[in-house]
């Protein structure tokens, strides 16, 4: 079945630095990928939709200049958290859907970001 | 997408069937019912989906009422590894997959030994 690989699985960074998270579709091409954020004991919240070859679409309240998304190929989308602060500490999850896949969306294993 | 209502938590004994309800009274005719689960600190995992007929796969069964206003996910023989948050999501089928999923709060299923 479809597999989405997310890297790194966890990262600790200092406040003010930037962190890049990668999301790869391993055995299928994904023109669209999605980025979610999940705070402790809360549900997943869609942050943005990443479109290959074009600008990402951000959900209301998500700062596009802070969460930079690049979808340069059909198998790779990256999320860069710029000038990270402790309140950005969260679980970030990507997902993708193969166009012909009847089984819905495939999710990565998530990235635990801790900003100290 | 139609709104869903699920109980916040449920317990089930290991080896027994776990029945997770979901209400979706505002579902429209072209919307599917999807179930995902999220084991702690992992990404969500697809379980099953259906439109109006009951569905079964190697993981679970999905029972949808005739009026489609509610459904039940059945894990026939629950194991400790089935402890997770289960999300019921209703949305239209999009072959292009242009829209992300909207997650509610889900049901935290705890399998007791």
Interface residues (C-beta under 8 A of the other chain):
Chain A: X4 X6 X32 X34 X36 X43 X44 X45 X46 X49 X91 X93 X95 X97 X98 X99 X100 X101 X103 X104 X105 X106 X107 X108 X109 X110 X112
Chain B: X34 X36 X38 X41 X42 X43 X44 X45 X46 X49 X87 X95 X96 X97 X98 X99 X100 X101 X102 X103 X104 X105 X106
